[in-house]
């Protein structure tokens, strides 16, 4: 995807984000990600050098609080922001259009990925059926025992998957956040997996 900010636009938007009060660099990164609906998240290597430049220009002031650093507008920074209200309005309109375009592209990417996943699942199920070796008839009790062991193993695999996914989601929720795209992907993948597994169960 192309860069979302033209020359000087990120600089202006950082000033706008600081208008309501001081923020940590991480908070600015998160605010930018939220504004783009999770479709864009600037790196620390993108944001912090621009904050340092704004500090050199006297537009923001940095305050160190233990291990954290906050940034706040100076009077000069507020004056520049006021002088560029029209530019900021144009920038907001451009961001809204970018978010719409990126959302469309991401939905298309997810649909393409899901089509590939459906094909992979169907192929795997077909191969499993083609290579399955019929088991010799077994007494009813042995068959029930084998079925129970297989069910317990499948249950353990499902629980492990759910536990690992929940842990990943909790970490994301405590950090950069969980995007709607993640929810859509989980829903689609699980629906496809459920249908594929059900296709292997006796009716």
N, C-alpha and C positions, 0 to 999 in steps of 0.2 A: 504494500500500500504506500501511496505517496505521503510525503510529510504533511501533517495537518496544519502546520503554522508556516506562513510566509516569513520572510526576513523581518525581525523586529516585533512580530505579533505575540510570541510567547512572552517577551519582555513586558509588553503592555498588559497581557492577561495576568501575569504575576502581580503587577501593581494593583489590578482590579481585585484580585483575590485577597490582597492584604488590606483592602479598604475598610473592612469591618473589624479589623483588629489584628494583633500579632499572631503569627502562625509558625509552627515548626516546618522545616523543609518537607518532612514526611507528610504532614497535613496538606501542604500545597500539592504534592504529587497525588495524594488521594483525592483531593478536591478536583483536580484536573481529570482524573480517571472517572470520577462520578459524573462530571459534566459531559463526558463523552459516552456515558452509559456503559462503561467497561470496554468499549471498542478501541480505546487508546490509553496507554499509561506511559508517561514520560519516564525515562530512567533518571536516577540520581545524577548521572554524568551529564544529563541535559539540563536539569533544573539548577543544581548548585552553582555551576559556573556563571549562569545568568544572574543568580542572586548576588554572587560576589561582584559581578560587574555593576549591578544596580547599587551596591554598597559603595563601590568606588566612585560612582557618579553622584553620590549623596542623596539618592532617591529612597533608599531603605537603610535602616540601622539594624545591626545585629546585636543580640544580647545572649550571652552564654549562661545557661542555667544548669550547672552540673554537667551531665553528659549530653544535654539537649541544648540546641541553639534555636532561638526564635528570631523572626524577622518582622519588622514593622515599618510602615511608611513614615517618611520624614515629611515636614511641611513642603519641601521641594517635590517629593514624590506625589503628594496630594495635588499640588498645583499642576503637575504634568498630567495627572489623570483627569483633572477637570478640563484642561485644554484639549484633551483628546477623546472627549465623550462621543463625538461622531465616529471616530475611528473604532472605538470600542463597540458601538452599536453595530457597525458593519462587521466587525469581527465576530460578534455573537451570532449574527445572521449566518455568517459563513460556517461557524461551528455547528449550528443546527442542521445545515445542509450536509455537512460532512458526516454527522452522526447518522442521518437518514441513509446516506449512501453506504456507509460502512455496515450498518445494520442489514441492509439488503444483501450486500456482498457476503457477510457472515452467514446469513440464512441460506444463501445459495451454496456456500461452502459446506455447511452442515448437511444440507440435503444431498449433495454429492457424496459426502463421507458416509451418510446413512445408506445410500444406494450401494456403495461398495461394501459396507458392512453386511447388508442383507445378502448380497451375492456370496460373500465369504462364509456366512453362516449356513446358507443353503448348500454350498459346496461341501462344507465340513460335515453337515448332516448326511448328505448323499454318500460321501466317502465312508462315513461310519457305518451306514447301512450296507454299503457294498462289501466292506471288509469284515462285517460281523460274522463270526463263526457260530453256527447254531449249537447251542449247548445240548448235550445228551439229556434225555429225560431224567429227572431227578425226583426222588421221593418228595412229597408235599412238604414235609418238615424241613428238609434241606433247602428247598426252593424258598420257603418263607424266611429261613435264616439268612440266606444269601441276599434276598430282597431287603431285609432289615439292615444288613451291613452296608449295602449300597446306598440306602436312603440316609443312613447316619453320615456316610462320607459326603454325600451331596449336601446335606444340611450344614456340615462343617465348612464346606467350600462357600456356601452362600453366606454363612455368618462371617467368615473371614473377609470376604469381599465387602460386605456391608460395614464391618468394623473399620477396615482400611479406608473406605470411601468416606465414612463419617468423620474419621480423624482428619483426612485431607480437607474436608469441607469446613471443619471447625478451625483449622489453621488458616484457611483462606478468609473465613469470616472475621477472625481476629486480626488479620492483616489487610491485604488490599481489597478484600471483599469478594463475594460470590456473585458473578454476573448472571443475568437471565439466560445467556447462552449456555452456561453450565447446566442450569435446570433443564433446558430444552434437550441438551445432549443426553443427560442422565435418563430423562423420560423416554427418549427415542431408543437409546441403546437397550434399556431394560425391557421395553416392549418387544423389541426384536429378539432379544435373548430368551424371553419367556416363550414366545411363539416357537423358536427353534428347539428349546428343551421339551416343550409339550409335544412336538412332533416325534420325539423319540419314546414317548410313554405309550404303553398299550391302552387301547380304548375299550 
